[in-house]
Amino acid sequence: MPTATTSAVLKKSKSVGDITEFLQVDEDLLPQQTPAMCDKPMGHENEHLAICSGISKDKDRQIELLQSEVNAKERELNKYASQHADLRVRHTDQTKEVTQLSEHNKTLSDQLSSRDNSVMELKDRIKELESKPSKDVEEMKELKNEIEQLKCKPTEDVHEESSKSTYTPGTTFIAKKPKEVKTYYTKVSIDKKEPWIRDIAVDEAGNVFVVDSNNNCVKCFDQLGQFKWIRKLENLPCNVSLFSQGHIAVTEEMSTSLDILRTDDGFKVNEIEHGVSCLWPCLAVSGDTVVLCDSDTKNVHIYKISSDYKLVMMRTILPQQGEPPLQQPRYVHVTSDQQVLMSDWNTNTVQAFTFHGDHIFTFGTGTAGSGPGELQYPKSMCTDSAGNILIADCNNQRIVLLSPDGQFVKCLLTMEDGLTLPQALTVVEGQLYIADIFRVFVFH
């Protein structure tokens, strides 16, 4: 209860300042705490301490939760940073490829312009000859008549011979120039982009399997070029190869497993772990041997296919570096005598190694060129039944033929045969299949 003195003062107070001054003045009048009072805290003070303790624990739990979220975010950021680095490498490679394609498009335009001029000159010459009757024209008419007469003669021997297959074991492409049998396009109705065929495989029935990196898929066409099925993939596909009876194997960018697909419908029956994670895992299958090249480390992993269709590691080799050293291998092929061929589009070479990594030969000078012993952006390789090596010399728009020991033989096919940018090729039953961006050529 206020005393008479305090009541009198309060009545006379006109402002807050007066009250404050009063409180300061009469502070000595308040009762002082004794040690005994401090030793026995009041009830509301105990309650206050309990509340403060609870708040402190809640804050600790919130800090722990926030720290967990921060750690998760850091892991996620590290993951995104790694993916970003991979995408930058991929973007750099694609930019380089686009630049080279642009340069070749310009070269093609110049060549087409020159060819058009030559055609015009020939047409003018033909008109000139046709306007001048000569003895040659009469002889030509006589020859045409003889040809017609020959067509009417019996040709039993010719029919009997032509009905036989021209392919026999040991047939090679050295003796004569192959002739085009058919050409078909790989674009299908569900494609969102123009196809870009990276690799090709063909089974004994003539079914053609191609990997389309622009549409992230594998496509199958029958021996007549009719579309059969398509299989979409999660990542960018790199290589395709026959795996076992009725199956193919496909590698994907940055994937550590092989996708095993059925050849009749493209159904994915299995994923076989191989452990190679790189920008472009290069694949080759020969019998029960699987060869995978890590395009980043240049290591070559050699496996055997077990009876339960698993990969059993036999050895890992780092190929003895030739000249120039490997930089960016993109395709690998295993020959019948177990040589490993690797194409490197950065050094413009094809190099051969043993299964133990010993260097055998290097074809190419190390710099881009179009001469007989030079390559420009080489892609896939294969061998014929005699062991001769065929190379898709992409930016030179040709197929180069080498002897088994890596010596230049000849340019088998060129742009004059319709090639634009050959990517991949394979030989099956005497027929040469070539994947050329969005088309497949078949030569015999």
Order of alpha helices (4+ residues) and beta strands (2+ residues): alpha-alpha-alpha-alpha-alpha-alpha-beta-beta-beta-beta-beta-beta-beta-beta-beta-beta-beta-beta-beta-beta-beta-beta-beta-beta-beta-beta-beta-beta-beta-beta
